[in-house]
Amino acid sequence: METKYTLAGVVALVAIAAIVLLVISQSGMFVLGTEKQEIVRIGNLPTTHGLPLYIALDNNYFEEAGIKVELTRFEAPNQLVDAILQDKIDFSATGPAGIVAVASYRSPGKIKFFSLAGSTAENPRNSFLLVPNNSTINSIPDLNGKKLGIWGGSIQWRTIAIEILAQNGLIANKDVVLVELAPATQVPAFAAGQLDALLALEPIATTITQKKLGKIIESAPAEKYVADPFYPGIGVVNMSFAEKNPELAKKVIKVIERAIKDIQNNEDAQRIHLKGYTPFDGNVLEGVTLQTFVTCKQITAKDLNGLQKFFDIFTKNKVIDGRVDVYSLNYCS
């Protein structure tokens, strides 16, 4: 009888323990033998600027840090920044620097950046001007009277195009018609002859040249006429989120920095991670030019000066009526 009583007691204790674990698990305090993951909402644009994010996702870097990512894809840069302003996302590894600057001017303290993506005029990796193979356009001044395709729905690339044209004596939408197109429609529009030229990012430029649809007549026009170094892509954090979750924000940034270091150590091995996140794969990804990525700790005074010069074109072209101070947007400081 004593043995039966003892066994019954053990069974009862086990049952009670199971119930307690179930209740605690359902409350979110404990997950059967695993650490509870913290949720972070991250926005993404389908461009090569997001490569650090794609690497981190594919390699489970976030999971290793105890972070669960809710990923939202946007087709237009303006939509992504609006989502941050409306507290719909907490981070983006592909933030459009110019739009972030404009948004920050209008809503001070809402967004800051923690990483950079771009290139220099000496080592062009970002912007390219392409024309059809049989085109007589050989330089930017030759665009007079022509149609120039740019990334649609983006005050950033509209202003960049306006500045590049102005530096070459042309007035946008007077001398040159700007045709705004989503990235996924740029190659078909170019191939169909709807454009005389295209101001393209990667991997669109590589797609066009590999398919022999056109040729590059100007490498790094933004780097030459806007800012050098030129950083149109930045990693950004929603400051409302960061102020409420400072340690979690640091974790996310460390994960992105880990992925950036992977690129810096061997960028050729990282191109494969663009597949599935951008509309291009196969031979295009093998030949695509990758931006230079800079982590928070690697940002220099030269980088910040280049970014400031870029921000200043939005004041110059009256997108905003004041000046954005790049140092005030630097989360690293």
SULHU-V439177 format. One record per residue. N is the residue number from 1. RES is the residue in one small letter. NEAR is the number of other C-alpha atoms within 12 Angstrom. Layout:
<<N & RES & NEAR> <N & RES & NEAR>>
This chain:
<<1 & m & 7> <2 & e & 8> <3 & t & 9> <4 & k & 10> <5 & y & 11> <6 & t & 12> <7 & l & 13> <8 & a & 14> <9 & g & 14> <10 & v & 14> <11 & v & 14> <12 & a & 14> <13 & l & 14> <14 & v & 14> <15 & a & 14> <16 & i & 14> <17 & a & 14> <18 & a & 15> <19 & i & 14> <20 & v & 17> <21 & l & 19> <22 & l & 17> <23 & v & 16> <24 & i & 16> <25 & s & 18> <26 & q & 14> <27 & s & 12> <28 & g & 16> <29 & m & 18> <30 & f & 17> <31 & v & 16> <32 & l & 16> <33 & g & 9> <34 & t & 13> <35 & e & 17> <36 & k & 21> <37 & q & 20> <38 & e & 23> <39 & i & 24> <40 & v & 33> <41 & r & 30> <42 & i & 41> <43 & g & 40> <44 & n & 43> <45 & l & 37> <46 & p & 36> <47 & t & 47> <48 & t & 50> <49 & h & 47> <50 & g & 50> <51 & l & 51> <52 & p & 50> <53 & l & 47> <54 & y & 41> <55 & i & 34> <56 & a & 34> <57 & l & 32> <58 & d & 22> <59 & n & 21> <60 & n & 20> <61 & y & 28> <62 & f & 35> <63 & e & 23> <64 & e & 23> <65 & a & 29> <66 & g & 20> <67 & i & 29> <68 & k & 24> <69 & v & 31> <70 & e & 21> <71 & l & 24> <72 & t & 25> <73 & r & 25> <74 & f & 30> <75 & e & 27> <76 & a & 31> <77 & p & 39> <78 & n & 33> <79 & q & 29> <80 & l & 41> <81 & v & 47> <82 & d & 30> <83 & a & 30> <84 & i & 36> <85 & l & 31> <86 & q & 19> <87 & d & 23> <88 & k & 24> <89 & i & 35> <90 & d & 43> <91 & f & 47> <92 & s & 52> <93 & a & 53> <94 & t & 48> <95 & g & 51> <96 & p & 47> <97 & a & 50> <98 & g & 43> <99 & i & 43> <100 & v & 48> <101 & a & 46> <102 & v & 41> <103 & a & 36> <104 & s & 34> <105 & y & 28> <106 & r & 20> <107 & s & 22> <108 & p & 20> <109 & g & 28> <110 & k & 34> <111 & i & 45> <112 & k & 47> <113 & f & 45> <114 & f & 43> <115 & s & 51> <116 & l & 45> <117 & a & 41> <118 & g & 42> <119 & s & 36> <120 & t & 31> <121 & a & 25> <122 & e & 15> <123 & n & 21> <124 & p & 28> <125 & r & 35> <126 & n & 42> <127 & s & 46> <128 & f & 38> <129 & l & 41> <130 & l & 46> <131 & v & 39> <132 & p & 31> <133 & n & 22> <134 & n & 15> <135 & s & 21> <136 & t & 20> <137 & i & 27> <138 & n & 21> <139 & s & 21> <140 & i & 41> <141 & p & 23> <142 & d & 24> <143 & l & 38> <144 & n & 27> <145 & g & 21> <146 & k & 29> <147 & k & 31> <148 & l & 43> <149 & g & 40> <150 & i & 42> <151 & w & 36> <152 & g & 29> <153 & g & 25> <154 & s & 32> <155 & i & 33> <156 & q & 39> <157 & w & 40> <158 & r & 34> <159 & t & 38> <160 & i & 42> <161 & a & 46> <162 & i & 37> <163 & e & 35> <164 & i & 37> <165 & l & 35> <166 & a & 26> <167 & q & 20> <168 & n & 23> <169 & g & 19> <170 & l & 24> <171 & i & 25> <172 & a & 31> <173 & n & 23> <174 & k & 18> <175 & d & 22> <176 & v & 31> <177 & v & 27> <178 & l & 35> <179 & v & 30> <180 & e & 31> <181 & l & 28> <182 & a & 29> <183 & p & 36> <184 & a & 27> <185 & t & 24> <186 & q & 35> <187 & v & 40> <188 & p & 21> <189 & a & 27> <190 & f & 37> <191 & a & 26> <192 & a & 14> <193 & g & 22> <194 & q & 24> <195 & l & 34> <196 & d & 36> <197 & a & 47> <198 & l & 51> <199 & l & 47> <200 & a & 46> <201 & l & 43> <202 & e & 44> <203 & p & 42> <204 & i & 48> <205 & a & 44> <206 & t & 35> <207 & t & 35> <208 & i & 36> <209 & t & 29> <210 & q & 21> <211 & k & 20> <212 & k & 19> <213 & l & 29> <214 & g & 33> <215 & k & 33> <216 & i & 33> <217 & i & 29> <218 & e & 30> <219 & s & 31> <220 & a & 36> <221 & p & 40> <222 & a & 43> <223 & e & 34> <224 & k & 30> <225 & y & 30> <226 & v & 38> <227 & a & 32> <228 & d & 29> <229 & p & 40> <230 & f & 42> <231 & y & 47> <232 & p & 52> <233 & g & 44> <234 & i & 50> <235 & g & 49> <236 & v & 49> <237 & v & 48> <238 & n & 44> <239 & m & 30> <240 & s & 23> <241 & f & 31> <242 & a & 29> <243 & e & 19> <244 & k & 13> <245 & n & 19> <246 & p & 18> <247 & e & 16> <248 & l & 27> <249 & a & 36> <250 & k & 25> <251 & k & 26> <252 & v & 43> <253 & i & 39> <254 & k & 29> <255 & v & 35> <256 & i & 43> <257 & e & 32> <258 & r & 33> <259 & a & 35> <260 & i & 38> <261 & k & 26> <262 & d & 28> <263 & i & 33> <264 & q & 22> <265 & n & 14> <266 & n & 13> <267 & e & 27> <268 & d & 18> <269 & a & 18> <270 & q & 31> <271 & r & 36> <272 & i & 29> <273 & h & 34> <274 & l & 39> <275 & k & 26> <276 & g & 22> <277 & y & 33> <278 & t & 31> <279 & p & 25> <280 & f & 30> <281 & d & 22> <282 & g & 20> <283 & n & 19> <284 & v & 27> <285 & l & 33> <286 & e & 24> <287 & g & 27> <288 & v & 35> <289 & t & 34> <290 & l & 41> <291 & q & 38> <292 & t & 36> <293 & f & 45> <294 & v & 36> <295 & t & 34> <296 & c & 31> <297 & k & 22> <298 & q & 22> <299 & i & 28> <300 & t & 20> <301 & a & 16> <302 & k & 18> <303 & d & 34> <304 & l & 34> <305 & n & 21> <306 & g & 33> <307 & l & 43> <308 & q & 32> <309 & k & 33> <310 & f & 44> <311 & f & 42> <312 & d & 32> <313 & i & 38> <314 & f & 35> <315 & t & 23> <316 & k & 21> <317 & n & 26> <318 & k & 17> <319 & v & 27> <320 & i & 23> <321 & d & 15> <322 & g & 19> <323 & r & 25> <324 & v & 34> <325 & d & 25> <326 & v & 33> <327 & y & 25> <328 & s & 22> <329 & l & 36> <330 & n & 36> <331 & y & 31> <332 & c & 27> <333 & s & 18>>
